[in-house]
Structures are given as C-alpha cells and as structure tokens.
Amino acid sequence: MLMEEIIEHKRDGLTLTSEEIHFFIKNYVNGEIPDYQASALLMAIYFKGMSSYEVSILTKEMRDSGEVWDLSDIDGLKVDKHSTGGVGDKVSLVLGPMIASCGAKLAKMSGRGLGHTGGTLDKLESIPGFDIYETKEEFKKQVNEIGMAIIGQNENLDPADKKLYALRDVTATVDSIPLIASSIMSKKLASGADCILLDVKYGSGAFMKTKEEAKKLGDLMSEIGKHLNKDVRYEVTDMNEPLGYAVGNNLEIKEVIKTLHNEGPKDLTELCLNSGAIMLIQSKIYDDYDKAYEALLNNLKNGKAFNKFVEFVKYQKGDISYILDPSKFSVSKYQIPIYAEKNGKIARIDAFAIGKGSMHLGGGREVITDTIDMSAGIVLNKKVGDAVKKGELLCTLYTNKEKVEDIIKEVKEAFIY
C-alpha cells in the first residue's frame, strides 16, 4: 500500500477503507510516513470530509495507537464527561461530586487550559496540595471507593492524536469536524469509560461558532459511539457569554464551592443538573429524567454533593481547609473595578474577549509552558439581560500585573449594550 494512493483517494472524494486508515495511523505514529504526506491527507480530509464510518475507523485506530485503559474492575458503569471548551466552564468540578453523591462512577482524565479557555487541571491545582497524577491502579481504587476521580491525561494514551493535533495546528486543518470528532473521541475512548456525555458548546467563547456546527459535531461523535458500542450522548450549550460569574482558577474554585452549597449562578447550576440527570440515566441509576434531576437537586440542598467534593479533594491530597474556608485562597494584589459608562441593558458579553482578558491578566497561558497566576482572572457582576445604570459595577479584574490599561479596554469592549 502506498501513502500517495491514499492521499489521492481522499483528494478525489473516495471513501477510505479500514485498511488504508490503519496503514496511515500505524505508519505515521511509528515515523514511516513523513509530515508532508500526513499534511496532504489532512488537507484532503479538510476539503472532502469523511463519512461517519470513516471517522469511526479513524477514531478506533487513533485510540488503539497507544495504551487503552481497562476499567472493568471498577464496580458499575463508568461515566465520563467532556466539554469542547469555554470560558468560566467549571462544570466537571460541580457535576462530578453531584453525580457521585447519587451513586454514579465518574472516571475522568482532563487537560490543561490554553488560550482563552481554562483547563480543569489548572483549576484543581489552584487548591494547595492537590495531586493530579495517579497510576491506573490508584485511579481505579479511588473511583471504586468514593465514586469519582479527575486526573491528568496519561502520556501513553493516544499518541496518534498528539502527533496529528500538532500537525493540524500548523497546517490550518484544526477546524475540520471529522478531525475534531476523532481527536476528542479517541482520547475519551482510550481512557476506558462505558458512557460519555459531551457538552458541545457554540458561540463567541467556543470553538464551534454556530449552533448548527455544534449539532453537526455532536451528531458525528454520537455516531462514533454507536459504531464502537459506547453510550455517547451530547448536549449543545451556549457560550456567547461566560458560564457563571467567575473566570480564572481559584476564582472558579470559589464559585464551585458556592454552587455545591446551592448558592451558585443559575446558568451553571441548571447546566449541571441537566447534564447530571442524563449521566445518572446513562449509569442506569435512574431511568426517569425528572427523578434523576430531583435527586441531584436534593443533594445540592442537603450538603451531600459538597461533602463529596471535600472527600474528592482530600483523596487527591488537596488541603480541604481551603474548601471549608474559601477566604484562605490567595487574592491578587490589584482588584480593578470596571464600571458601566452609560445606562442600558446588557445585550451580549463577548466570552472570547473575557477569556482572553483573564489570560492576559495572568489567569491563563498563551503557550503550554507559560506559568499561571492562580489568583488572576475576572469576576462578572452582570450577565446578559441585566439592566445597568451609568457608574454601576460590571466586573472586577484580579491581577498581580501593574500595567493592564490595554486589558481594561479589552474587557470594557466585551460588554455590548
């Protein structure tokens, strides 16, 4: 089999065979196929697309390019959740304890934040002492004992995705729905869960800009699940404004704690209740959405969800005194209020601009080697639909940087009246 023939087949819009896809992934990972040929195939896929069958085979081959975790010795069905990325998206940290308090088993590997989107691992590491590194055996033991674990992605999982993603990044082929779907699903499937819920976001702060694009991606990923015998479901959610009020690592942990005390933002709480109800049905703990929703809400009200979060943080060596007393978290040296410059109603808050502003304040990284300031970020005081008067507080910037005039301007412009 010749790589140039595979490129030619996709260039001409033909369906690649399972043998051709296997040949490509196997030989690209082991270094037999050079980047220039892989780039040519990626560009052909970008323009010609792939059928759901082709994407399923591609996903399977990527999954099998490295270690695949077997979680069968964890009792019950294992569930996982993945968000396609957003601003202020701390859902996993609220949702995990909620569903675990109802008897579900969350077995989750997460990534770090890059650019305007935050990473679950960075948020967790803003809790002093929290350890994101566990062996497979430690991970399984934790999920069995307390119902949830969130750890860093294992380096031996899905080497094909690591190579392909780096190549897509420099060849303008990142925003191809077949390539996005195979990248997300190959990693999720390699980590061993039985059921996956995907939160596919759209809007200014998300990768998919329209609801139609998000639905197309969700449909394709659920089709991959069917082809590979996994229960994969998805929901499409709006990221045209930040989720909740807090954007930035320990700022978001404080909001997680509030939400688990049933005192959190309405949009965040509602999303977690909806997602949690679906995951409890996937786990076969409930077969009725309304009953699952009610159980989750009860555990927010009675403290069981919060207690599960404390148990989770303690198990992964985090200092629970910070969870019990959030005032212990470090606070940035500078707290800069942004005020409304006229009367009006908030029509839009540009999530991308807010996420970028938080990153520039120190709360995120432009390249993976950047160091994050865990106390930096933005806390909103207003949401879309709120009426404001001139001089009223819109948000507060938290930073340890002295020169932030450009960031202040950027954040002000994020509020559309």
The 8 nearest C-alpha neighbors of each residue, nearest first, counted from 0:
[[1, 2, 4, 19, 22, 5, 3, 18],
 [2, 0, 4, 3, 5, 6, 22, 19],
 [1, 3, 5, 4, 6, 0, 23, 36],
 [4, 2, 6, 5, 1, 7, 36, 8],
 [3, 5, 7, 2, 6, 1, 8, 0],
 [6, 4, 8, 2, 7, 3, 9, 19],
 [7, 5, 3, 40, 4, 9, 8, 10],
 [6, 8, 4, 10, 5, 9, 3, 11],
 [7, 9, 5, 13, 11, 10, 6, 4],
 [10, 8, 12, 11, 13, 6, 7, 43],
 [9, 11, 7, 43, 12, 8, 6, 47],
 [12, 10, 9, 8, 13, 7, 47, 43],
 [13, 11, 9, 10, 47, 8, 14, 48],
 [12, 14, 8, 9, 11, 15, 10, 47],
 [15, 13, 16, 12, 9, 53, 49, 50],
 [14, 16, 19, 13, 53, 20, 17, 9],
 [17, 15, 19, 18, 20, 14, 53, 21],
 [16, 18, 20, 19, 21, 56, 15, 53],
 [19, 17, 21, 16, 20, 22, 15, 23],
 [18, 20, 22, 16, 21, 17, 15, 23],
 [19, 21, 23, 17, 22, 18, 57, 24],
 [22, 20, 18, 24, 19, 23, 25, 17],
 [21, 23, 19, 20, 25, 24, 26, 18],
 [22, 24, 20, 21, 26, 25, 27, 19],
 [25, 23, 27, 21, 26, 22, 28, 20],
 [26, 24, 22, 28, 27, 23, 21, 29],
 [25, 27, 31, 29, 28, 23, 24, 32],
 [26, 28, 32, 30, 24, 29, 25, 31],
 [27, 29, 26, 30, 25, 159, 24, 158],
 [30, 28, 26, 27, 31, 25, 32, 24],
 [31, 29, 27, 28, 32, 26, 33, 25],
 [30, 32, 26, 29, 27, 33, 28, 25],
 [31, 33, 27, 30, 26, 36, 34, 37],
 [34, 32, 35, 36, 31, 37, 30, 27],
 [33, 35, 37, 36, 38, 32, 166, 27],
 [34, 36, 38, 37, 33, 39, 32, 40],
 [37, 35, 39, 38, 34, 33, 40, 32],
 [36, 38, 34, 40, 39, 35, 41, 33],
 [39, 37, 41, 35, 36, 40, 34, 42],
 [38, 40, 36, 42, 37, 41, 43, 35],
 [39, 41, 43, 6, 37, 42, 38, 44],
 [42, 40, 38, 44, 43, 39, 45, 37],
 [41, 43, 45, 39, 44, 40, 38, 46],
 [42, 44, 40, 10, 46, 45, 41, 47],
 [45, 43, 48, 41, 47, 42, 46, 40],
 [46, 44, 42, 43, 175, 48, 47, 41],
 [45, 47, 43, 44, 48, 42, 10, 175],
 [48, 46, 44, 12, 43, 45, 49, 10],
 [49, 47, 44, 45, 46, 177, 50, 43],
 [50, 48, 53, 54, 177, 51, 44, 47],
 [49, 51, 53, 52, 54, 48, 14, 177],
 [50, 52, 54, 53, 55, 219, 49, 222],
 [53, 51, 55, 50, 54, 56, 226, 223],
 [54, 52, 50, 56, 55, 51, 49, 57],
 [53, 55, 57, 51, 56, 52, 58, 177],
 [56, 54, 223, 58, 52, 53, 57, 51],
 [55, 57, 59, 53, 58, 54, 60, 17],
 [56, 58, 54, 60, 55, 59, 53, 61],
 [59, 57, 181, 185, 55, 61, 56, 60],
 [58, 60, 62, 56, 61, 57, 63, 55],
 [59, 61, 63, 57, 62, 58, 21, 64],
 [62, 60, 58, 64, 159, 63, 59, 185],
 [63, 61, 185, 59, 189, 157, 60, 64],
 [62, 64, 60, 65, 61, 59, 67, 66],
 [65, 63, 61, 62, 157, 159, 60, 158],
 [66, 64, 157, 156, 63, 155, 158, 67],
 [65, 67, 156, 155, 68, 63, 157, 189],
 [68, 66, 189, 190, 65, 69, 156, 191],
 [67, 69, 191, 190, 189, 70, 66, 135],
 [68, 70, 191, 71, 67, 190, 72, 192],
 [69, 71, 72, 73, 191, 68, 139, 192],
 [72, 70, 73, 69, 74, 191, 75, 76],
 [71, 73, 70, 74, 139, 69, 143, 75],
 [74, 72, 71, 143, 70, 139, 75, 142],
 [75, 73, 72, 143, 76, 71, 77, 104],
 [76, 74, 77, 73, 104, 282, 103, 71],
 [75, 77, 282, 193, 78, 104, 74, 194],
 [78, 76, 192, 104, 193, 105, 106, 194],
 [79, 77, 194, 105, 192, 195, 193, 104],
 [80, 78, 195, 107, 105, 106, 192, 194],
 [81, 79, 196, 195, 197, 82, 78, 107],
 [80, 82, 197, 198, 196, 83, 79, 195],
 [83, 81, 198, 84, 197, 199, 80, 200],
 [82, 84, 199, 200, 198, 81, 85, 206],
 [85, 83, 82, 205, 116, 200, 206, 86],
 [84, 86, 116, 205, 88, 204, 238, 87],
 [85, 87, 241, 116, 88, 354, 204, 350],
 [86, 88, 246, 242, 241, 89, 245, 243],
 [89, 87, 86, 85, 90, 242, 117, 84],
 [88, 90, 92, 91, 87, 251, 93, 119],
 [89, 91, 93, 92, 88, 94, 271, 267],
 [92, 90, 94, 93, 95, 89, 80, 119],
 [91, 93, 90, 95, 94, 89, 255, 96],
 [94, 92, 90, 91, 95, 255, 96, 97],
 [93, 95, 91, 97, 271, 96, 92, 90],
 [94, 96, 97, 91, 98, 93, 92, 99],
 [97, 95, 99, 304, 308, 307, 98, 94],
 [98, 96, 304, 94, 100, 95, 99, 295],
 [97, 99, 101, 100, 103, 95, 96, 275],
 [100, 98, 103, 146, 96, 102, 101, 97],
 [99, 101, 97, 98, 304, 102, 96, 303],
 [102, 100, 98, 99, 103, 97, 295, 294],
 [101, 103, 99, 100, 98, 104, 146, 284],
 [104, 102, 99, 98, 101, 146, 282, 105],
 [103, 105, 146, 77, 147, 99, 78, 142],
 [104, 106, 147, 78, 79, 77, 107, 146],
 [107, 105, 148, 79, 147, 77, 78, 104],
 [108, 106, 149, 79, 105, 148, 109, 150],
 [107, 109, 150, 152, 151, 149, 106, 110],
 [110, 108, 151, 152, 150, 119, 120, 107],
 [109, 111, 118, 120, 151, 152, 119, 112],
 [112, 110, 118, 120, 121, 119, 113, 109],
 [118, 111, 113, 117, 116, 110, 114, 363],
 [114, 112, 364, 116, 365, 115, 367, 111],
 [113, 115, 365, 116, 364, 363, 112, 358],
 [114, 116, 354, 355, 358, 351, 113, 117],
 [117, 115, 85, 86, 114, 112, 113, 84],
 [116, 118, 112, 86, 115, 113, 363, 119],
 [112, 117, 119, 111, 121, 120, 110, 122],
 [118, 120, 122, 121, 109, 123, 111, 110],
 [119, 121, 123, 122, 118, 111, 110, 124],
 [122, 120, 124, 118, 123, 119, 111, 125],
 [123, 121, 248, 119, 125, 120, 124, 249],
 [122, 124, 120, 125, 121, 126, 119, 129],
 [125, 123, 121, 126, 122, 129, 120, 127],
 [124, 126, 122, 123, 249, 373, 127, 248],
 [127, 125, 124, 123, 129, 317, 128, 318],
 [128, 126, 129, 318, 317, 125, 124, 321],
 [127, 129, 317, 316, 318, 130, 126, 124],
 [317, 128, 130, 316, 124, 127, 126, 315],
 [131, 129, 315, 132, 316, 128, 317, 124],
 [130, 132, 150, 151, 129, 133, 120, 149],
 [133, 131, 130, 150, 151, 134, 152, 315],
 [134, 132, 137, 138, 135, 131, 150, 130],
 [133, 135, 137, 136, 138, 132, 139, 153],
 [134, 136, 138, 137, 139, 133, 68, 140],
 [135, 137, 139, 134, 138, 140, 133, 141],
 [138, 136, 140, 134, 139, 135, 133, 141],
 [137, 139, 135, 141, 136, 140, 133, 134],
 [140, 138, 136, 142, 141, 137, 143, 135],
 [141, 139, 137, 143, 138, 142, 136, 144],
 [140, 142, 144, 138, 143, 139, 145, 137],
 [143, 141, 146, 147, 139, 144, 140, 145],
 [144, 142, 140, 141, 73, 146, 145, 139],
 [143, 145, 141, 142, 146, 140, 147, 139],
 [146, 144, 142, 147, 141, 143, 311, 99],
 [147, 145, 142, 104, 99, 143, 144, 105],
 [148, 146, 105, 142, 104, 145, 106, 99],
 [147, 149, 106, 142, 107, 141, 150, 105],
 [150, 148, 107, 108, 109, 106, 147, 131],
 [151, 149, 131, 108, 132, 109, 148, 152],
 [152, 150, 109, 108, 131, 132, 110, 153],
 [151, 153, 108, 109, 154, 110, 150, 156],
 [152, 154, 155, 156, 151, 108, 190, 150],
 [155, 153, 156, 152, 158, 157, 151, 66],
 [154, 156, 153, 66, 65, 157, 158, 67],
 [157, 155, 66, 65, 154, 153, 158, 189],
 [156, 158, 65, 159, 62, 160, 64, 61],
 [159, 157, 161, 160, 65, 156, 64, 162],
 [160, 158, 157, 61, 162, 161, 28, 64],
 [159, 161, 163, 158, 162, 157, 164, 182],
 [160, 162, 158, 164, 159, 163, 165, 157],
 [163, 161, 159, 165, 160, 164, 166, 158],
 [162, 164, 160, 166, 165, 161, 159, 167],
 [163, 165, 167, 166, 161, 162, 160, 168],
 [164, 166, 168, 162, 163, 167, 161, 169],
 [165, 167, 163, 164, 168, 169, 170, 162],
 [168, 166, 172, 164, 173, 170, 169, 165],
 [167, 169, 165, 166, 170, 173, 164, 171],
 [168, 170, 167, 166, 171, 165, 172, 173],
 [169, 171, 167, 172, 168, 166, 38, 173],
 [172, 170, 173, 169, 167, 168, 174, 42],
 [173, 171, 167, 170, 174, 175, 45, 42],
 [174, 172, 167, 175, 171, 168, 179, 178],
 [173, 175, 172, 176, 179, 178, 171, 45],
 [174, 176, 178, 45, 177, 173, 179, 172],
 [175, 177, 179, 178, 180, 216, 174, 215],
 [178, 176, 180, 179, 175, 54, 181, 49],
 [177, 179, 181, 175, 176, 180, 182, 173],
 [180, 178, 176, 182, 177, 181, 175, 183],
 [181, 179, 177, 183, 178, 182, 220, 176],
 [180, 182, 58, 184, 178, 183, 179, 185],
 [183, 181, 179, 180, 185, 184, 160, 178],
 [184, 182, 180, 181, 186, 185, 179, 187],
 [183, 185, 187, 181, 186, 182, 188, 180],
 [184, 186, 62, 58, 188, 187, 182, 181],
 [187, 185, 189, 184, 188, 183, 157, 62],
 [188, 186, 184, 190, 189, 185, 183, 191],
 [187, 189, 185, 190, 186, 191, 184, 62],
 [190, 188, 67, 186, 62, 191, 187, 68],
 [189, 191, 68, 188, 187, 192, 67, 186],
 [190, 192, 68, 189, 69, 188, 70, 193],
 [193, 191, 77, 78, 194, 79, 190, 106],
 [194, 192, 77, 76, 78, 229, 191, 230],
 [195, 193, 78, 230, 192, 231, 229, 79],
 [196, 194, 79, 231, 80, 78, 230, 197],
 [197, 195, 80, 232, 233, 231, 79, 81],
 [196, 198, 233, 81, 80, 82, 199, 232],
 [197, 199, 82, 234, 233, 81, 235, 200],
 [200, 198, 235, 83, 213, 197, 234, 82],
 [199, 201, 236, 235, 237, 205, 238, 83],
 [200, 202, 207, 208, 205, 209, 237, 238],
 [203, 201, 208, 239, 238, 205, 204, 209],
 [202, 204, 239, 351, 205, 350, 208, 349],
 [205, 203, 351, 350, 238, 202, 85, 239],
 [206, 204, 201, 202, 85, 207, 203, 200],
 [205, 207, 208, 201, 204, 84, 83, 200],
 [208, 206, 201, 205, 213, 209, 212, 202],
 [207, 209, 202, 201, 203, 206, 205, 210],
 [210, 208, 212, 211, 201, 207, 202, 213],
 [209, 211, 213, 212, 201, 214, 208, 235],
 [210, 212, 214, 209, 213, 215, 208, 216],
 [213, 211, 215, 209, 214, 210, 207, 216],
 [212, 214, 210, 216, 211, 215, 207, 199],
 [215, 213, 217, 211, 216, 212, 218, 210],
 [214, 216, 212, 218, 213, 217, 211, 219],
 [217, 215, 213, 219, 214, 218, 176, 220],
 [218, 216, 214, 220, 219, 215, 233, 213],
 [219, 217, 215, 221, 216, 220, 214, 222],
 [218, 220, 222, 216, 217, 221, 215, 223],
 [221, 219, 223, 217, 222, 218, 180, 216],
 [220, 222, 224, 231, 218, 223, 219, 232],
 [223, 221, 219, 225, 224, 220, 218, 226],
 [224, 222, 55, 220, 226, 221, 225, 227],
 [225, 223, 229, 221, 227, 231, 222, 226],
 [224, 226, 222, 228, 227, 223, 229, 221],
 [225, 227, 223, 224, 228, 222, 55, 52],
 [226, 228, 224, 225, 229, 223, 55, 59],
 [229, 227, 225, 226, 224, 230, 223, 231],
 [230, 228, 224, 227, 231, 225, 194, 193],
 [229, 231, 194, 224, 195, 232, 193, 228],
 [232, 230, 195, 221, 224, 229, 194, 196],
 [233, 231, 196, 221, 197, 195, 230, 234],
 [232, 234, 197, 196, 198, 217, 235, 199],
 [233, 235, 198, 199, 197, 236, 232, 217],
 [234, 236, 199, 200, 198, 213, 214, 233],
 [237, 235, 200, 199, 234, 201, 238, 198],
 [236, 238, 201, 239, 200, 202, 235, 240],
 [239, 237, 202, 240, 204, 201, 205, 200],
 [238, 240, 202, 203, 237, 350, 204, 349],
 [239, 241, 350, 348, 238, 349, 242, 347],
 [242, 240, 86, 350, 87, 243, 238, 239],
 [243, 241, 87, 88, 267, 86, 240, 244],
 [242, 244, 264, 267, 245, 241, 266, 87],
 [243, 245, 379, 378, 242, 246, 380, 264],
 [246, 244, 378, 251, 250, 243, 87, 377],
 [247, 245, 87, 377, 376, 251, 378, 250],
 [248, 246, 376, 362, 250, 251, 375, 249],
 [247, 249, 122, 373, 251, 250, 125, 252],
 [248, 250, 252, 251, 125, 374, 373, 253],
 [251, 249, 253, 248, 247, 252, 245, 246],
 [250, 252, 254, 245, 249, 248, 253, 247],
 [251, 253, 249, 255, 254, 250, 256, 248],
 [252, 254, 256, 250, 251, 255, 325, 249],
 [253, 255, 251, 257, 252, 256, 258, 263],
 [256, 254, 252, 258, 253, 257, 93, 251],
 [255, 257, 259, 253, 254, 258, 252, 260],
 [258, 256, 254, 260, 263, 262, 255, 259],
 [263, 257, 259, 261, 255, 262, 260, 256],
 [258, 260, 305, 256, 261, 257, 299, 304],
 [259, 261, 257, 258, 262, 299, 305, 256],
 [262, 260, 258, 259, 299, 263, 300, 257],
 [263, 261, 258, 257, 260, 264, 259, 256],
 [258, 262, 264, 257, 261, 268, 265, 254],
 [265, 263, 243, 267, 266, 268, 258, 262],
 [264, 266, 268, 267, 269, 263, 243, 270],
 [267, 265, 269, 268, 264, 270, 243, 242],
 [266, 268, 270, 243, 264, 269, 265, 242],
 [269, 267, 265, 271, 270, 266, 264, 272],
 [268, 270, 272, 266, 271, 267, 265, 273],
 [269, 271, 273, 267, 272, 268, 274, 266],
 [272, 270, 274, 268, 94, 269, 273, 275],
 [273, 271, 275, 269, 270, 274, 292, 276],
 [272, 274, 270, 276, 275, 271, 269, 277],
 [275, 273, 271, 277, 276, 272, 270, 278],
 [276, 274, 278, 272, 277, 273, 271, 98],
 [275, 277, 291, 292, 279, 273, 278, 274],
 [276, 278, 280, 274, 275, 279, 281, 273],
 [279, 277, 281, 275, 280, 276, 282, 274],
 [280, 278, 282, 276, 281, 284, 277, 285],
 [279, 281, 283, 285, 277, 282, 278, 286],
 [280, 282, 278, 283, 279, 277, 194, 230],
 [281, 283, 279, 280, 284, 76, 278, 103],
 [284, 282, 280, 285, 281, 279, 286, 76],
 [283, 285, 282, 279, 280, 286, 103, 102],
 [286, 284, 280, 283, 287, 279, 291, 290],
 [285, 287, 280, 283, 288, 284, 291, 279],
 [286, 288, 290, 285, 289, 291, 280, 276],
 [289, 287, 291, 290, 276, 292, 286, 277],
 [288, 290, 292, 291, 287, 293, 276, 294],
 [291, 289, 293, 292, 287, 288, 294, 285],
 [290, 292, 276, 294, 288, 293, 289, 285],
 [291, 293, 276, 289, 295, 290, 294, 272],
 [292, 294, 290, 296, 291, 295, 297, 289],
 [295, 293, 297, 291, 296, 292, 290, 298],
 [294, 296, 298, 292, 297, 293, 97, 291],
 [295, 297, 293, 299, 298, 294, 292, 300],
 [298, 296, 300, 294, 299, 295, 301, 293],
 [299, 297, 303, 301, 295, 304, 300, 296],
 [300, 298, 296, 261, 297, 304, 302, 301],
 [299, 301, 297, 298, 302, 261, 296, 260],
 [300, 302, 298, 303, 299, 297, 304, 260],
 [303, 301, 305, 304, 299, 300, 298, 306],
 [302, 304, 298, 306, 305, 301, 100, 307],
 [305, 303, 97, 307, 96, 298, 306, 299],
 [304, 306, 259, 308, 302, 307, 303, 260],
 [307, 305, 303, 309, 308, 304, 302, 310],
 [306, 308, 310, 304, 96, 305, 309, 311],
 [307, 309, 311, 305, 96, 306, 310, 312],
 [310, 308, 306, 312, 307, 311, 313, 319],
 [309, 311, 307, 313, 308, 312, 314, 306],
 [310, 312, 308, 314, 309, 313, 307, 315],
 [313, 311, 317, 309, 315, 314, 310, 308],
 [312, 314, 316, 310, 317, 315, 311, 319],
 [315, 313, 311, 316, 312, 310, 317, 141],
 [314, 316, 130, 312, 313, 317, 129, 311],
 [317, 315, 313, 129, 314, 128, 130, 312],
 [129, 318, 316, 128, 312, 313, 315, 127],
 [317, 319, 320, 127, 128, 321, 316, 313],
 [318, 320, 322, 321, 317, 313, 323, 309],
 [319, 321, 323, 322, 318, 324, 327, 325],
 [322, 320, 324, 325, 319, 323, 327, 318],
 [323, 321, 319, 320, 324, 325, 309, 256],
 [322, 324, 320, 321, 319, 325, 309, 256],
 [323, 325, 321, 322, 326, 320, 327, 328],
 [326, 324, 321, 327, 322, 328, 253, 323],
 [327, 325, 324, 328, 321, 329, 253, 330],
 [326, 328, 325, 321, 324, 329, 320, 322],
 [329, 327, 326, 325, 321, 330, 249, 374],
 [328, 330, 374, 327, 331, 326, 249, 373],
 [329, 331, 374, 328, 332, 397, 375, 333],
 [332, 330, 398, 374, 399, 333, 397, 375],
 [331, 333, 399, 398, 330, 334, 397, 400],
 [332, 334, 398, 331, 399, 397, 335, 400],
 [335, 333, 397, 396, 395, 336, 398, 332],
 [334, 336, 396, 395, 333, 337, 397, 398],
 [337, 335, 395, 394, 396, 338, 334, 392],
 [338, 336, 394, 393, 395, 392, 335, 339],
 [337, 339, 392, 390, 391, 393, 340, 336],
 [340, 338, 389, 390, 391, 341, 393, 392],
 [339, 341, 389, 390, 338, 342, 388, 391],
 [342, 340, 389, 339, 388, 343, 390, 387],
 [343, 341, 388, 389, 387, 340, 344, 339],
 [344, 342, 387, 386, 416, 341, 388, 345],
 [343, 345, 386, 416, 385, 387, 346, 384],
 [344, 346, 416, 383, 384, 385, 347, 415],
 [347, 345, 416, 415, 383, 384, 344, 348],
 [348, 346, 415, 383, 345, 414, 349, 240],
 [347, 349, 414, 240, 413, 350, 415, 383],
 [348, 350, 413, 352, 351, 240, 347, 203],
 [351, 349, 204, 240, 353, 241, 352, 239],
 [350, 352, 204, 354, 349, 353, 203, 355],
 [353, 351, 355, 349, 350, 354, 413, 356],
 [354, 352, 356, 350, 355, 351, 410, 357],
 [355, 353, 115, 351, 357, 356, 352, 86],
 [354, 356, 115, 358, 352, 353, 357, 351],
 [355, 357, 353, 359, 358, 354, 406, 352],
 [358, 356, 376, 360, 354, 362, 355, 359],
 [357, 359, 363, 362, 355, 361, 356, 360],
 [360, 358, 356, 361, 357, 355, 362, 406],
 [359, 361, 357, 398, 358, 362, 375, 356],
 [362, 360, 372, 359, 358, 375, 363, 371],
 [361, 363, 375, 358, 376, 357, 372, 247],
 [364, 362, 358, 371, 361, 357, 114, 113],
 [363, 365, 369, 366, 113, 114, 358, 367],
 [364, 366, 114, 113, 367, 369, 363, 358],
 [367, 365, 364, 368, 369, 113, 114, 363],
 [366, 368, 369, 364, 113, 365, 112, 111],
 [367, 369, 366, 370, 364, 365, 371, 113],
 [370, 368, 364, 367, 366, 371, 365, 363],
 [369, 371, 368, 372, 364, 363, 361, 367],
 [372, 370, 362, 363, 373, 361, 364, 369],
 [371, 373, 361, 362, 375, 374, 370, 363],
 [372, 374, 248, 125, 375, 249, 371, 362],
 [375, 373, 331, 330, 372, 249, 329, 248],
 [376, 374, 362, 398, 397, 372, 361, 373],
 [377, 375, 247, 357, 397, 362, 246, 396],
 [376, 378, 396, 246, 395, 357, 397, 245],
 [379, 377, 245, 395, 244, 394, 246, 380],
 [380, 378, 394, 244, 381, 393, 245, 377],
 [379, 381, 394, 393, 392, 378, 244, 382],
 [382, 380, 393, 379, 385, 383, 394, 345],
 [383, 381, 385, 384, 345, 380, 379, 348],
 [382, 384, 345, 347, 346, 385, 348, 381],
 [383, 385, 345, 346, 344, 382, 386, 347],
 [386, 384, 345, 383, 344, 382, 381, 387],
 [385, 387, 344, 343, 345, 384, 388, 342],
 [388, 386, 343, 342, 344, 391, 385, 389],
 [387, 389, 342, 391, 390, 341, 343, 339],
 [388, 390, 341, 342, 339, 340, 391, 387],
 [389, 391, 339, 338, 340, 388, 392, 341],
 [390, 392, 338, 339, 388, 389, 393, 387],
 [393, 391, 338, 394, 337, 339, 380, 390],
 [394, 392, 380, 338, 381, 337, 339, 379],
 [395, 393, 379, 380, 337, 378, 392, 336],
 [394, 396, 336, 378, 335, 377, 337, 334],
 [395, 397, 377, 335, 334, 376, 336, 398],
 [398, 396, 334, 375, 376, 331, 333, 377],
 [399, 397, 375, 331, 333, 400, 360, 332],
 [398, 400, 332, 331, 333, 401, 375, 397],
 [401, 399, 398, 402, 360, 403, 333, 361],
 [400, 402, 403, 399, 333, 398, 404, 332],
 [403, 401, 400, 404, 405, 406, 399, 360],
 [402, 404, 406, 405, 401, 407, 400, 360],
 [405, 403, 407, 406, 402, 408, 409, 401],
 [406, 404, 408, 407, 403, 409, 402, 410],
 [407, 405, 409, 403, 408, 404, 356, 410],
 [406, 408, 404, 410, 409, 405, 411, 403],
 [409, 407, 411, 405, 406, 410, 412, 404],
 [410, 408, 406, 412, 407, 411, 405, 413],
 [411, 409, 413, 407, 412, 408, 353, 406],
 [412, 410, 408, 413, 409, 414, 407, 337],
 [411, 413, 409, 410, 414, 408, 415, 352],
 [412, 414, 349, 410, 348, 411, 352, 415],
 [415, 413, 348, 412, 411, 347, 416, 349],
 [414, 416, 347, 346, 345, 348, 413, 412],
 [415, 345, 346, 344, 343, 414, 347, 342]]
